Amino acid sequence: MEYLIHTILSYGGKRKNLEVKLFGGSKIIASLGDIGEKNIQFVLDCIDAEALHLVAQDLGDIYPRKINYFPLTGRARVRRIKSLHEDQIVVQETQYQKRINNEPVEGDIELF
């Protein structure tokens, strides 16, 4: 979050013009714990600490979402996906976990 804000400001963005829209944090797989709630709390704390303007949110619940964001206008469309079954998600998440476990970690972002 800090890196993103700094990058926007370094390209001429003004803090007073920043608007935040948050989506996600669902608990779509009960057996995986409630990491979504922890993510929600983290980002809300960041927004508070950075004194950013939260203009829209659709957080939590049990449904995955499809987000369409239009950067030229700032408009966002959210659709909750209610027909996706948990077993499909478990398969997708398991495949993703296997894929990222085999990829080297690289990049210039510092985690602290």
LINFENHU-V185377 format. One record per pair of residues at least 12 apart in sequence whose ideal C-beta (glycine too) atoms are under 8 Angstrom apart, sorted by the first residue. I is the first residue (numbers start at 1). GAP is how many residues later the second one is. If there is no record, write none. Layout:
i:I gap:GAP
i:I gap:GAP
This chain:
i:1 gap:42
i:1 gap:45
i:1 gap:49
i:2 gap:44
i:2 gap:48
i:3 gap:106
i:5 gap:13
i:5 gap:45
i:5 gap:47
i:15 gap:36
i:15 gap:37
i:18 gap:34
i:18 gap:35
i:19 gap:33
i:19 gap:34
i:19 gap:36
i:19 gap:55
i:20 gap:27
i:20 gap:32
i:20 gap:33
i:20 gap:34
i:20 gap:35
i:21 gap:33
i:21 gap:34
i:21 gap:35
i:21 gap:36
i:21 gap:48
i:21 gap:53
i:21 gap:55
i:22 gap:18
i:22 gap:21
i:22 gap:22
i:22 gap:25
i:22 gap:32
i:22 gap:34
i:22 gap:35
i:22 gap:36
i:22 gap:37
i:23 gap:34
i:23 gap:35
i:23 gap:36
i:23 gap:42
i:23 gap:44
i:23 gap:53
i:23 gap:55
i:24 gap:12
i:24 gap:15
i:24 gap:16
i:24 gap:35
i:24 gap:41
i:25 gap:12
i:25 gap:14
i:25 gap:15
i:25 gap:34
i:25 gap:35
i:26 gap:34
i:26 gap:35
i:26 gap:36
i:26 gap:37
i:26 gap:38
i:26 gap:39
i:27 gap:33
i:27 gap:34
i:27 gap:35
i:28 gap:34
i:28 gap:35
i:28 gap:36
i:28 gap:56
i:28 gap:58
i:28 gap:61
i:29 gap:57
i:29 gap:60
i:29 gap:61
i:29 gap:64
i:30 gap:56
i:31 gap:59
i:32 gap:61
i:36 gap:24
i:37 gap:23
i:40 gap:19
i:40 gap:20
i:56 gap:20
i:58 gap:20
i:58 gap:22
i:61 gap:19
i:63 gap:17
i:63 gap:18
i:63 gap:19
i:64 gap:16
i:64 gap:17
i:64 gap:20
i:64 gap:25
i:65 gap:13
i:65 gap:14
i:65 gap:15
i:65 gap:16
i:66 gap:12
i:66 gap:13
i:66 gap:15
